[in-house]
Amino acid sequence: MVEYTAFNPEQLYNEVRARAEAEGAYGEEAWDDLVEQVLEEKKPFGELHDDEDWDLLREELQNRWDEFKDQIRPGV
């Protein structure tokens, strides 16, 4: 498990989720794009030391698409 020194994955998920809801981004591709956007905005301010950490964080957030989908469309 990667230790995130600057950004809490749960906080980042909540930020991506809020932005997806605000922008009506309800598809998996749109979710992945928002993950990329949020991370790129945060990257200059981060304390992560290498791109591998960012790749793992991006993958973790993108893998939460199903969780988001279930929250916006329960039972679908």
Buried (B, 14 or more C-beta within 10 A) or exposed (E): EEEBEEBEBEEBBEBBBEBBEEEEBEEEEBBBBBBBEBBEEBEEEBEBEEEEBBEBBBEBBBEBBEEBBEEEEEEE
